[in-house]
Amino acid sequence: MDAAYDRLPLNALRVFEAVATRLNFADAAEALHVTPAAVSQQVKALEDYLQTPLFRRRGRSVALTSEGADLLPRVRRGLDELEAALQQSRRQRESGVLNISMLSSFLQKWLTPRLGEQRNHLPEIELRVHTSREAVDFARSDFHVAIRLGTGNYPGLYSEKLLDDWLVPVATPALVRKHGMIPHTRDLSAFPLLYSSDEPWSAFVSDATAGSARTRPAMLDDSASVISAALEGHGFAVARWSLVQRDVAAGRLAVASEVVRQFRFSYYFVCPESYAAMPKVVRFRDWLRAEAAEHPLPPPLALSP
């Protein structure tokens, strides 16, 4: 099929339609911004391809043969469909579906609360979000953009830092009132701790322990899950500030330490270089950039590196 497309005289068909519309080679040449000789050559090439005459020459004017008259509406229909397809492709650069990959926790706790604002500012862009920890193979998928938590090292791709992050101990206000603030200079065996493989307590306090194995809660391997457990009042959790900021602002959680730690990773906007200038990608990136710029810093008295 590709070889057949290669042989299609597409330019000659466009010239044929221009001549058939005007029935004059010179007028068609002027409309196409080419010479009359070039128009004549393209018409002859199409007639040779079809092995049939399409025009009868009458001095400077021409008339369609019966074969030419039969071909004209079908050529116009085909050119109209091709133009419609190209226009649709142009529109999709500006609007329509935007396929994005990101962490489930970032979608749940950071992006989802902002979707109303996204719709207000970019109503013509339809987000389709897939959650995954895996690196995106843009060449083998239809993703336009990925939001990744990392160091920014994404060879061969456009990468822009969106948001730095911090690790903060959090718990319900009632639990903080009962047990007090988390110390960072001694063990934590007196505190009911929640454990996450994504944000371990060892990243915050090197000698953090949690009493006996009998009372130690289950290890949760997802950031959003450990935050949900903290919201239920099951214990203190180490969480990324990006994921708990809204819960803290709403009073559902409280920051349980006067010290927070800079997280080793930041959020990056990643896409192929060829997509980086696509209008809908640029507009979504600019909106994300503005939202990230308004994200407040953690509230403790000290920000420890």
BAFI-3210 file (N, C-alpha, C; in Angstrom, 3 decimals, decimal comma, padded with zeros to 6 digits):
// residues 305
n [1|2|3|4|5|6|7|8|9|10|11|12|13|14|15|16|17|18|19|20|21|22|23|24|25|26|27|28|29|30|31|32|33|34|35|36|37|38|39|40|41|42|43|44|45|46|47|48|49|50|51|52|53|54|55|56|57|58|59|60|61|62|63|64|65|66|67|68|69|70|71|72|73|74|75|76|77|78|79|80|81|82|83|84|85|86|87|88|89|90|91|92|93|94|95|96|97|98|99|100|101|102|103|104|105|106|107|108|109|110|111|112|113|114|115|116|117|118|119|120|121|122|123|124|125|126|127|128|129|130|131|132|133|134|135|136|137|138|139|140|141|142|143|144|145|146|147|148|149|150|151|152|153|154|155|156|157|158|159|160|161|162|163|164|165|166|167|168|169|170|171|172|173|174|175|176|177|178|179|180|181|182|183|184|185|186|187|188|189|190|191|192|193|194|195|196|197|198|199|200|201|202|203|204|205|206|207|208|209|210|211|212|213|214|215|216|217|218|219|220|221|222|223|224|225|226|227|228|229|230|231|232|233|234|235|236|237|238|239|240|241|242|243|244|245|246|247|248|249|250|251|252|253|254|255|256|257|258|259|260|261|262|263|264|265|266|267|268|269|270|271|272|273|274|275|276|277|278|279|280|281|282|283|284|285|286|287|288|289|290|291|292|293|294|295|296|297|298|299|300|301|302|303|304|305]
n.u [000,827|001,959|003,792|002,037|000,893|003,144|003,341|001,203|000,044|-000,093|000,377|-000,130|-002,863|-003,897|-003,242|-004,743|-007,366|-007,373|-007,112|-009,395|-011,381|-011,096|-010,817|-008,707|-005,358|-003,460|-004,746|-005,048|-002,347|-001,579|-003,134|-001,978|000,555|002,631|004,319|002,668|003,724|004,591|002,135|000,983|002,744|002,260|-000,414|-000,152|001,423|-000,423|-002,358|-000,828|-000,386|-002,975|-003,562|-005,341|-006,981|-007,704|-008,444|-009,606|-007,905|-008,520|-007,362|-006,456|-008,161|-009,667|-011,475|-013,207|-012,793|-015,013|-014,008|-012,438|-014,427|-015,799|-013,877|-013,355|-015,254|-014,679|-011,977|-012,085|-013,578|-011,800|-009,598|-010,840|-011,363|-008,756|-007,788|-009,488|-008,600|-006,000|-006,521|-007,812|-005,687|-004,088|-005,748|-005,712|-003,164|-003,521|-005,600|-007,858|-007,264|-004,899|-002,444|-001,162|001,339|001,849|002,734|000,584|000,048|000,652|-001,283|-003,650|-003,371|-002,280|-002,804|-005,554|-007,219|-006,929|-008,132|-010,522|-009,757|-008,054|-009,839|-011,265|-009,336|-008,204|-010,261|-010,540|-008,763|-008,461|-007,678|-006,084|-005,162|-002,687|-001,534|001,607|004,727|006,715|009,223|008,436|008,095|008,193|008,351|007,042|004,484|001,400|001,701|001,911|003,141|004,998|004,908|007,374|009,033|012,118|015,621|015,927|017,377|016,959|017,748|017,802|015,278|012,949|013,105|011,878|012,076|009,425|008,599|009,962|010,418|009,604|010,214|007,934|006,879|003,622|000,373|-002,945|-004,492|-005,512|-003,979|-001,446|-001,798|-002,124|000,293|002,339|004,913|007,036|010,226|013,589|015,977|016,185|015,126|011,975|010,195|008,038|006,047|003,229|003,925|003,542|004,404|006,091|007,348|008,109|008,620|010,556|010,974|013,620|014,725|014,156|014,604|017,339|017,477|014,931|012,455|009,845|008,703|007,485|007,364|004,846|003,087|003,678|002,606|001,413|003,622|003,315|003,226|002,722|002,541|000,159|-001,458|-000,343|-000,752|-003,534|-003,942|-002,849|-004,671|-006,864|-006,229|-004,463|-001,776|001,527|003,019|005,644|005,654|005,495|005,596|004,263|002,096|000,572|-000,034|-002,523|-004,228|-003,138|-003,560|-006,319|-006,768|-007,040|-004,810|-001,828|001,354|003,935|006,390|009,138|011,086|011,852|012,753|014,614|013,527|015,032|014,379|012,777|009,834|009,386|008,613|008,277|008,909|008,999|011,344|010,192|007,543|007,601|007,149|004,574|001,417|-000,738|000,621|002,477|000,737|-000,484|001,785|002,555|000,389|000,650|003,141|002,523|000,711|002,411|004,206|002,716|002,512|002,711|005,475|006,629|005,450|007,108|009,327|012,003|013,818|015,452|018,381]
n.v [-001,206|001,269|001,619|002,008|004,442|006,017|006,226|007,759|010,551|013,163|015,957|016,492|015,927|018,008|020,163|019,444|019,776|022,539|023,529|022,388|023,682|026,337|026,169|027,070|027,290|029,299|030,885|028,980|028,491|030,983|031,040|028,953|029,828|029,139|028,412|028,518|026,507|024,640|023,838|022,658|020,543|018,998|018,271|016,714|014,654|013,476|012,606|010,762|008,953|008,000|007,099|008,307|011,028|014,151|016,737|018,826|020,839|024,177|026,553|029,139|028,395|025,521|022,395|019,958|016,485|013,654|011,748|013,355|014,986|013,069|012,340|014,660|015,406|013,357|013,707|016,234|015,569|013,831|015,573|017,420|015,816|015,190|017,743|018,320|016,402|017,310|019,826|019,033|017,801|020,040|021,435|019,697|020,092|022,435|021,996|019,584|016,110|015,413|013,345|012,041|010,905|010,016|009,824|007,934|008,948|011,680|012,433|011,952|013,540|016,021|016,962|016,309|017,898|020,308|020,179|021,433|024,124|023,771|023,066|025,437|027,266|026,019|024,972|023,717|021,672|018,281|016,273|013,165|010,894|008,663|006,528|005,664|004,261|003,695|004,514|006,504|005,393|007,291|006,984|004,634|004,893|006,786|008,976|012,403|013,878|013,521|013,568|013,510|012,250|012,924|013,387|015,009|014,102|013,183|011,898|013,042|014,137|016,849|018,613|020,060|021,553|021,484|021,546|021,619|019,459|018,454|016,456|015,772|015,167|014,130|014,158|013,569|016,456|015,817|013,571|014,690|016,452|014,598|013,070|014,848|016,831|015,477|014,470|015,087|014,202|011,893|008,422|007,157|005,504|005,816|006,835|006,296|005,074|005,292|003,393|003,767|002,605|004,360|006,871|006,594|006,530|006,649|008,460|010,751|010,704|009,144|007,117|006,166|004,242|001,870|000,660|-002,534|-005,465|-006,480|-004,348|-002,857|-001,262|-002,236|-002,222|000,197|000,584|002,763|006,233|007,750|005,981|005,758|008,329|008,363|006,578|008,076|010,200|008,859|008,711|006,779|006,975|008,587|009,898|010,034|012,236|013,479|016,927|018,077|016,424|016,556|019,146|020,444|019,041|019,761|022,551|022,550|021,652|018,978|017,426|017,847|019,434|017,756|018,433|020,655|020,721|020,099|018,048|018,534|016,965|014,359|014,229|016,004|017,312|016,918|018,205|016,423|015,696|014,701|016,469|017,266|017,631|019,691|022,269|022,152|023,650|022,974|021,478|023,334|025,219|023,727|023,096|025,700|026,370|024,441|025,252|027,770|027,015|025,458|027,409|028,803|027,089|026,661|026,906|024,517|024,874|024,726|026,018|025,864|025,146|022,472|021,535]
n.w [000,000|000,771|-001,330|-003,455|-002,706|-002,975|-005,706|-006,438|-008,229|-006,714|-006,780|-009,455|-009,551|-008,025|-009,707|-011,949|-010,927|-010,537|-013,175|-014,368|-012,972|-013,819|-016,541|-018,077|-018,772|-018,210|-016,262|-014,235|-013,705|-012,672|-010,324|-008,919|-008,616|-010,359|-013,490|-016,754|-018,368|-016,493|-015,460|-017,722|-018,050|-015,751|-016,148|-018,459|-017,370|-015,649|-017,454|-018,874|-016,814|-016,354|-018,837|-020,616|-022,278|-020,685|-021,175|-023,854|-026,010|-026,893|-028,386|-026,273|-024,281|-022,648|-022,667|-020,763|-021,278|-021,561|-019,811|-018,175|-017,031|-015,582|-013,733|-012,246|-009,997|-008,180|-007,670|-006,474|-004,179|-002,917|-002,478|-000,811|001,438|002,179|002,803|004,958|006,782|007,227|008,321|010,662|011,929|012,372|014,135|016,287|017,217|018,567|020,345|021,886|022,629|025,190|026,057|029,015|031,264|034,654|038,193|040,319|042,876|042,590|040,754|042,276|044,613|043,946|041,231|040,671|042,503|041,201|038,759|038,104|037,824|035,681|033,637|033,474|032,574|030,350|028,507|026,050|025,943|026,404|028,969|029,228|031,426|032,414|034,917|036,163|037,234|035,541|033,093|030,253|026,974|024,463|021,743|021,192|022,068|022,576|024,172|025,023|027,022|030,075|033,609|035,852|038,763|039,732|038,916|036,773|034,668|031,651|028,941|025,568|025,622|026,106|029,117|032,034|035,191|037,469|040,141|043,343|046,239|049,643|052,557|055,101|058,422|059,270|060,824|062,143|063,637|066,196|066,946|067,051|069,193|071,200|071,277|070,856|069,128|066,559|067,502|066,326|067,162|068,644|069,268|068,007|069,306|070,970|069,484|067,363|064,366|060,826|057,998|054,920|051,861|049,946|051,135|053,545|057,162|057,859|056,128|057,334|060,146|061,383|063,344|063,710|065,253|065,945|068,260|069,364|067,241|067,260|067,458|065,288|062,326|059,020|056,145|053,697|050,222|048,659|048,205|048,402|049,774|052,354|053,230|053,293|055,393|057,479|057,500|058,492|061,090|062,025|062,624|062,644|059,726|057,292|054,665|051,287|050,785|048,627|048,325|050,620|051,239|050,741|052,444|054,906|054,828|054,929|057,463|057,974|058,316|060,273|060,297|061,848|062,936|063,585|061,785|058,426|055,611|052,653|049,732|047,803|045,128|042,416|040,721|037,268|034,067|031,198|027,820|024,323|022,238|019,846|020,539|022,300|021,382|020,522|020,372|022,253|024,142|025,064|026,214|028,251|029,767|030,549|032,147|034,199|035,175|036,247|038,271|039,881|040,710|042,531|044,609|048,037|050,425|052,933|056,355|058,769|061,371|060,658|057,727|056,793|055,012]
ca.u [000,000|002,845|004,343|000,977|000,807|004,318|003,148|000,071|000,460|-000,913|000,517|-000,825|-004,300|-004,207|-003,184|-005,917|-008,554|-007,286|-007,395|-010,782|-012,237|-010,974|-010,773|-007,702|-004,056|-002,790|-005,413|-004,689|-000,950|-001,536|-003,701|-001,057|001,855|003,620|004,256|001,761|004,433|004,570|000,774|000,826|003,546|001,583|-001,609|000,308|001,859|-001,617|-002,958|000,020|-000,618|-004,302|-003,653|-006,557|-006,988|-008,605|-008,863|-009,469|-007,385|-009,186|-006,601|-006,049|-009,101|-009,739|-012,731|-013,032|-013,312|-015,964|-013,216|-012,073|-015,632|-016,107|-012,842|-013,289|-015,903|-014,006|-010,742|-012,454|-013,959|-010,578|-008,821|-011,567|-011,130|-007,371|-007,704|-010,160|-007,716|-004,888|-007,042|-008,037|-004,372|-003,668|-006,551|-005,267|-001,980|-003,963|-006,584|-008,177|-006,750|-003,505|-002,164|-000,147|001,701|002,350|002,546|-000,779|-000,050|000,645|-002,603|-004,680|-003,220|-001,861|-003,468|-007,014|-007,879|-006,763|-008,730|-011,526|-009,043|-007,548|-010,948|-011,621|-008,291|-007,915|-011,448|-010,461|-007,793|-009,006|-006,599|-006,227|-004,033|-002,334|-000,622|002,644|006,071|007,668|009,621|007,595|008,729|007,358|008,382|006,173|003,202|000,786|001,817|002,514|003,849|005,093|005,341|008,204|009,738|013,479|016,723|015,935|018,254|016,128|018,484|017,069|013,937|012,790|012,861|011,800|011,667|008,174|008,315|010,783|009,586|010,174|009,631|007,379|006,042|002,257|-000,620|-004,138|-004,275|-005,786|-002,847|-000,331|-002,092|-001,965|001,669|003,308|005,635|008,074|011,602|014,493|017,290|016,152|014,275|010,556|009,467|006,815|005,084|002,657|004,426|003,105|005,596|005,968|008,612|008,461|009,177|010,851|011,347|015,069|015,078|013,901|015,325|018,119|017,282|013,500|011,962|008,400|008,265|007,552|006,848|003,428|002,307|004,102|001,617|001,889|004,360|002,517|004,174|002,228|002,510|-001,212|-002,032|000,118|-001,431|-004,901|-003,874|-002,649|-005,941|-007,764|-005,773|-003,763|-000,412|002,333|003,613|006,499|004,994|005,974|004,802|003,399|000,921|-000,223|-000,206|-003,943|-004,798|-002,669|-004,256|-007,717|-006,837|-007,223|-003,527|-000,951|002,784|004,252|007,799|009,631|012,136|011,518|013,933|014,503|013,456|016,127|013,853|011,830|008,924|009,823|007,761|009,137|008,262|009,927|011,638|009,254|006,272|007,792|006,609|003,175|000,667|-001,484|001,612|003,005|-000,286|-000,624|003,005|002,506|-000,582|001,291|004,206|001,892|000,184|003,548|004,805|001,877|002,511|003,426|006,512|006,187|005,354|007,900|010,201|013,304|013,908|016,787|018,787]
ca.v [000,000|002,421|001,791|002,580|005,852|006,685|006,453|008,646|011,881|014,081|017,330|016,565|015,976|019,368|020,998|019,082|020,403|023,985|023,772|022,007|024,713|027,592|025,851|027,957|026,926|030,486|031,259|027,972|028,723|032,157|030,660|028,032|030,498|028,417|028,823|027,709|025,309|023,667|023,305|021,761|019,339|018,189|017,684|015,635|013,546|012,787|011,903|009,589|008,015|007,407|006,612|008,843|012,493|014,780|018,032|019,142|022,192|025,061|027,786|029,400|027,743|024,065|021,779|018,625|015,313|012,927|011,115|014,412|015,392|012,002|012,312|015,898|015,402|012,428|014,362|017,271|014,914|013,345|016,715|017,980|014,940|015,366|019,045|018,198|015,642|018,176|020,843|018,375|017,629|021,358|021,753|018,850|020,714|023,528|021,572|018,166|015,180|015,476|012,116|012,347|009,861|010,569|008,970|007,918|009,843|013,057|012,650|011,987|014,546|017,345|017,407|016,178|019,074|021,467|019,924|022,456|025,283|023,422|023,149|026,846|027,965|025,326|024,126|023,011|020,581|017,131|015,494|011,719|010,640|007,284|006,533|004,635|004,612|003,317|005,536|006,498|005,262|008,147|006,499|003,466|005,168|008,025|010,008|013,683|014,464|012,774|014,287|012,521|012,596|012,457|014,346|015,816|013,507|012,453|012,118|013,088|014,672|018,158|018,427|021,318|021,362|022,130|021,676|020,937|018,840|018,263|015,414|016,350|014,294|014,637|013,332|014,361|017,368|015,138|012,706|015,570|016,927|013,488|012,580|015,922|016,937|014,475|014,956|014,608|013,921|010,644|007,428|007,503|004,297|006,173|007,378|005,341|005,476|004,624|003,137|003,761|002,316|005,521|007,906|005,929|007,387|006,797|009,658|011,915|010,495|007,933|006,053|006,012|002,891|001,899|-000,265|-003,962|-005,933|-006,767|-003,129|-002,138|-001,405|-002,775|-001,355|000,616|000,875|003,851|007,471|008,149|005,061|006,096|009,574|007,980|006,001|009,189|010,927|008,072|008,796|005,559|007,218|009,638|009,468|010,933|012,416|014,581|018,122|018,296|015,561|016,796|020,581|020,821|018,469|020,600|023,836|022,344|021,235|017,533|016,962|018,881|019,157|017,301|018,679|021,983|020,543|019,277|017,706|018,650|015,657|014,189|014,326|017,071|016,980|017,444|018,119|015,740|015,347|014,752|017,814|017,594|018,026|020,799|023,496|021,952|024,653|022,481|021,069|024,577|025,834|022,922|023,302|027,032|026,319|023,704|026,097|028,794|026,354|025,058|028,617|029,236|026,065|027,237|026,135|023,943|025,921|024,681|027,153|025,699|024,299|021,887|020,957]
ca.w [000,000|000,790|-002,669|-004,284|-002,357|-003,532|-007,137|-006,686|-008,709|-005,926|-007,269|-010,736|-009,273|-007,590|-010,905|-012,767|-010,342|-010,779|-014,590|-014,630|-012,386|-014,569|-017,969|-018,665|-018,214|-017,667|-015,014|-013,236|-013,339|-011,795|-009,022|-008,259|-008,514|-011,167|-014,892|-017,583|-018,831|-015,406|-015,409|-018,864|-017,801|-014,732|-016,765|-019,341|-016,527|-015,146|-018,595|-019,124|-015,701|-016,546|-020,214|-021,226|-022,301|-019,724|-021,713|-025,272|-026,123|-027,851|-028,284|-024,887|-023,368|-022,737|-022,233|-020,193|-021,969|-020,704|-018,749|-017,243|-016,295|-014,637|-012,692|-011,460|-008,673|-007,276|-007,240|-005,506|-002,928|-002,278|-001,998|000,337|002,599|002,587|003,465|006,260|007,662|007,600|009,230|011,936|012,542|012,871|015,321|017,388|017,795|019,413|021,336|021,813|023,637|025,613|026,807|030,022|032,223|035,919|039,353|040,838|044,031|042,112|040,184|043,309|045,663|043,462|040,014|040,710|043,078|040,324|037,452|037,838|037,295|034,352|032,694|033,298|031,831|029,094|028,280|024,779|026,063|027,136|029,570|029,437|032,314|032,741|036,052|036,094|037,692|034,504|032,130|029,057|025,661|023,627|020,362|021,073|022,724|022,114|025,200|024,665|028,159|031,328|034,804|036,524|039,989|039,493|038,978|035,566|033,660|030,695|027,688|024,322|025,821|026,739|030,550|032,781|036,588|037,838|041,562|044,344|047,259|050,970|053,402|056,327|059,251|059,421|061,520|062,428|064,771|067,473|067,271|067,448|070,550|072,145|071,376|070,698|067,866|066,320|067,693|065,292|067,769|069,387|068,618|067,981|069,695|071,682|068,525|066,399|063,054|059,607|057,192|053,470|051,177|049,124|052,011|054,824|058,290|057,889|055,372|058,179|061,403|061,088|064,330|063,967|065,513|066,213|069,285|069,108|065,956|067,412|067,278|064,080|061,261|057,758|055,237|052,549|049,138|047,839|048,980|048,684|050,760|053,705|053,590|053,662|056,737|058,409|057,586|059,335|062,475|062,399|063,053|062,026|058,466|056,519|053,363|050,457|051,000|047,469|048,411|051,832|051,480|050,793|053,665|056,014|054,736|055,305|058,855|058,110|058,831|060,822|060,218|063,202|063,248|063,251|060,783|057,265|054,805|051,190|049,099|046,841|043,778|042,080|039,632|035,977|032,883|030,230|026,562|023,192|021,742|018,769|021,137|023,240|020,801|020,126|021,147|023,418|025,134|025,636|027,059|029,457|030,551|031,157|033,242|035,289|035,716|037,081|039,466|040,719|041,286|043,645|045,658|049,191|051,098|054,202|057,376|060,004|061,682|060,005|056,550|056,855|053,733]
c.u [000,857|003,411|003,304|000,824|001,976|004,111|002,009|000,557|-000,342|-000,815|-000,212|-002,337|-004,718|-004,210|-004,392|-007,166|-008,551|-007,618|-008,866|-011,750|-012,270|-011,043|-009,829|-006,363|-003,378|-003,419|-005,083|-003,255|-000,829|-002,054|-002,743|000,338|002,961|003,479|003,223|002,425|004,428|003,192|000,566|001,569|002,849|000,329|-001,215|000,739|000,659|-002,289|-002,145|-000,220|-001,934|-004,477|-004,964|-006,468|-008,034|-009,148|-008,764|-009,033|-008,125|-008,524|-006,121|-006,983|-009,101|-011,117|-012,425|-013,524|-014,314|-015,231|-012,807|-013,242|-016,018|-015,125|-012,941|-013,990|-015,225|-012,677|-011,048|-012,823|-012,727|-009,734|-009,494|-011,327|-009,697|-007,182|-008,349|-009,279|-006,552|-005,341|-007,307|-006,727|-003,862|-004,432|-006,098|-003,956|-002,366|-004,814|-006,804|-007,487|-005,262|-003,255|-000,964|000,089|002,252|002,155|001,100|-000,943|-000,115|-000,711|-003,646|-004,592|-002,844|-002,693|-004,984|-007,697|-007,816|-007,458|-009,819|-010,892|-008,517|-008,651|-011,350|-010,616|-008,032|-009,083|-011,365|-009,457|-008,386|-007,854|-006,999|-004,981|-003,891|-001,318|000,345|003,935|007,104|007,992|008,776|008,469|007,858|007,295|007,413|004,811|002,644|000,813|002,459|003,486|003,932|005,497|006,089|008,883|011,151|014,491|016,790|016,795|017,425|016,729|017,574|015,680|014,007|012,430|012,899|011,335|010,395|008,102|009,353|009,863|010,365|009,495|009,193|006,657|004,667|001,429|-001,860|-003,837|-004,510|-004,605|-001,630|-000,558|-001,833|-000,503|002,717|003,982|006,707|009,451|012,495|015,878|017,287|015,205|012,805|009,684|008,165|005,722|004,518|003,007|003,801|004,300|005,268|007,324|009,053|009,124|009,451|011,224|012,851|015,541|014,900|014,678|016,040|017,845|015,806|013,142|010,508|007,965|008,334|006,967|005,344|002,572|002,663|003,078|002,249|002,684|003,479|003,453|003,722|002,070|001,098|-001,846|-001,602|-000,494|-002,879|-004,942|-003,675|-003,940|-006,961|-007,349|-005,000|-002,318|000,221|002,977|004,615|005,893|005,684|005,018|003,842|002,083|000,028|-000,533|-001,677|-004,626|-004,376|-003,424|-005,712|-007,875|-007,058|-005,961|-002,768|000,496|003,283|005,725|008,143|010,752|011,580|012,782|013,651|014,508|014,519|015,670|012,927|010,922|009,392|008,745|008,639|008,323|009,311|010,149|010,643|007,891|006,392|007,219|005,163|002,286|-000,054|-000,543|002,179|001,996|-000,485|000,594|002,978|001,517|000,007|002,352|003,631|001,336|001,318|004,173|004,012|001,852|003,319|004,501|005,967|006,285|006,286|008,841|011,529|013,147|015,319|017,161|018,919]
c.v [001,251|002,689|002,403|004,070|006,626|007,037|007,428|010,034|012,976|015,511|017,509|016,616|017,369|020,328|020,717|019,783|021,907|024,317|023,471|023,034|025,965|027,399|026,793|027,659|028,127|030,903|030,261|028,178|029,902|031,815|029,781|028,621|029,683|028,909|027,982|026,438|024,226|023,037|022,295|020,455|018,418|017,529|016,525|014,420|012,759|012,015|010,659|008,526|007,268|006,777|007,042|010,363|013,045|016,111|018,010|020,603|022,953|026,437|027,978|028,737|026,245|023,612|020,385|017,567|014,633|012,253|012,150|014,855|014,351|012,003|013,503|015,819|014,461|013,001|015,439|016,675|014,422|014,469|017,363|017,140|015,065|016,687|019,003|017,457|016,503|019,272|020,266|018,168|018,948|021,714|020,941|019,331|021,794|023,042|020,080|017,376|015,426|014,279|012,335|011,120|010,529|009,548|009,063|008,889|011,302|013,398|012,842|013,224|015,939|017,794|017,388|017,380|020,317|021,296|020,935|023,707|025,005|023,549|024,595|027,567|027,347|024,410|023,295|021,862|019,488|016,278|014,026|011,254|009,149|007,333|005,358|005,181|004,395|004,508|005,389|006,340|006,027|007,643|005,346|003,663|006,469|009,109|011,263|014,154|013,440|013,744|013,273|013,102|012,045|013,573|015,245|015,266|012,616|012,668|012,089|013,670|016,095|017,928|019,784|021,033|022,162|022,473|020,927|020,356|018,681|017,077|016,040|015,259|014,928|013,637|014,185|015,302|016,701|014,274|013,535|016,099|015,825|013,126|013,675|015,890|015,859|015,088|014,414|014,300|012,625|009,669|007,783|006,335|004,610|006,665|006,263|005,784|004,641|004,529|003,080|003,468|003,495|006,622|007,309|006,929|007,602|008,000|010,912|011,842|009,163|006,803|005,853|004,544|002,988|000,848|-001,703|-004,311|-006,172|-005,535|-002,384|-002,350|-001,933|-001,731|-001,069|001,080|002,007|005,094|007,885|007,263|005,410|007,416|009,284|007,393|007,087|009,979|010,194|008,079|007,590|005,793|008,409|009,083|010,509|011,019|013,525|015,763|018,392|017,539|015,872|018,267|020,961|020,246|019,274|021,936|023,717|021,896|019,755|016,859|018,157|018,463|018,911|017,463|020,115|021,925|019,690|019,058|017,940|017,245|015,564|014,323|015,532|016,573|017,676|017,216|017,594|015,425|015,305|016,187|018,228|018,019|019,311|022,113|023,338|022,854|024,110|021,988|022,298|025,195|025,050|023,085|024,654|027,074|025,577|024,549|027,156|028,193|025,976|026,268|029,117|028,234|026,570|026,307|025,543|024,980|025,809|025,876|027,062|024,801|023,759|021,283|019,457]
c.w [000,000|-000,598|-003,602|-003,995|-002,961|-005,004|-007,435|-007,112|-008,012|-006,432|-008,601|-010,546|-008,830|-008,786|-011,804|-012,239|-010,612|-012,232|-014,888|-014,062|-013,249|-016,082|-018,724|-017,984|-017,561|-016,343|-013,903|-012,767|-012,403|-010,398|-008,227|-008,081|-009,181|-012,610|-015,648|-018,094|-017,760|-015,266|-016,529|-018,631|-016,804|-015,310|-017,665|-018,526|-016,003|-016,273|-018,951|-018,059|-015,905|-017,919|-020,872|-021,251|-021,342|-020,233|-023,241|-025,365|-027,226|-027,764|-026,855|-023,878|-023,602|-022,301|-021,714|-021,170|-021,044|-019,545|-017,700|-016,397|-015,257|-013,465|-011,743|-010,105|-007,687|-006,782|-006,205|-004,155|-002,172|-001,717|-000,790|001,595|003,109|003,321|004,842|007,253|008,146|008,560|010,617|012,671|013,105|014,138|016,519|017,990|018,797|020,582|021,211|022,907|023,908|026,522|027,722|030,896|033,480|037,031|039,837|042,000|043,600|041,490|041,279|044,187|045,155|042,265|040,126|041,366|042,189|038,971|037,105|037,262|035,896|033,312|032,435|032,402|030,458|028,736|027,011|024,810|026,947|027,662|029,661|030,159|032,577|033,868|035,959|036,691|036,597|033,598|030,862|027,818|024,678|022,189|020,139|021,737|022,183|023,180|024,627|025,750|029,286|032,435|035,646|037,752|039,864|039,601|037,752|034,451|032,740|029,303|026,460|024,422|026,362|028,203|031,242|034,203|036,863|039,314|042,387|045,412|048,559|051,643|054,716|057,117|059,429|060,213|061,695|063,593|066,128|067,895|067,689|068,855|071,579|072,362|071,295|069,332|067,783|066,602|066,574|065,835|068,572|068,715|068,829|068,437|070,426|070,747|067,648|064,970|061,946|058,672|055,705|052,855|050,321|049,938|053,390|055,915|058,365|057,081|056,204|059,484|061,293|062,075|064,666|064,157|065,921|067,213|068,830|067,745|066,040|067,126|066,005|062,961|059,984|056,977|054,023|051,448|048,233|048,708|049,345|049,749|052,179|054,162|053,998|055,073|057,782|058,587|058,445|060,797|062,958|062,841|062,349|060,760|057,980|055,122|052,585|050,600|049,838|047,597|049,609|052,066|051,611|052,035|054,889|056,007|055,175|056,752|059,056|058,643|059,404|060,603|061,626|063,535|062,896|062,224|059,646|056,454|053,326|050,597|048,012|045,396|043,641|040,960|038,360|034,925|031,754|028,978|025,460|022,736|020,670|019,300|021,950|022,718|020,332|020,982|022,370|024,515|025,827|026,590|028,345|030,358|031,260|032,311|034,443|035,973|036,660|038,369|040,422|041,398|042,484|044,798|046,854|049,740|052,382|055,326|058,583|060,168|060,968|058,800|056,496|055,510|053,809]
res [m|d|a|a|y|d|r|l|p|l|n|a|l|r|v|f|e|a|v|a|t|r|l|n|f|a|d|a|a|e|a|l|h|v|t|p|a|a|v|s|q|q|v|k|a|l|e|d|y|l|q|t|p|l|f|r|r|r|g|r|s|v|a|l|t|s|e|g|a|d|l|l|p|r|v|r|r|g|l|d|e|l|e|a|a|l|q|q|s|r|r|q|r|e|s|g|v|l|n|i|s|m|l|s|s|f|l|q|k|w|l|t|p|r|l|g|e|q|r|n|h|l|p|e|i|e|l|r|v|h|t|s|r|e|a|v|d|f|a|r|s|d|f|h|v|a|i|r|l|g|t|g|n|y|p|g|l|y|s|e|k|l|l|d|d|w|l|v|p|v|a|t|p|a|l|v|r|k|h|g|m|i|p|h|t|r|d|l|s|a|f|p|l|l|y|s|s|d|e|p|w|s|a|f|v|s|d|a|t|a|g|s|a|r|t|r|p|a|m|l|d|d|s|a|s|v|i|s|a|a|l|e|g|h|g|f|a|v|a|r|w|s|l|v|q|r|d|v|a|a|g|r|l|a|v|a|s|e|v|v|r|q|f|r|f|s|y|y|f|v|c|p|e|s|y|a|a|m|p|k|v|v|r|f|r|d|w|l|r|a|e|a|a|e|h|p|l|p|p|p|l|a|l|s|p]
***
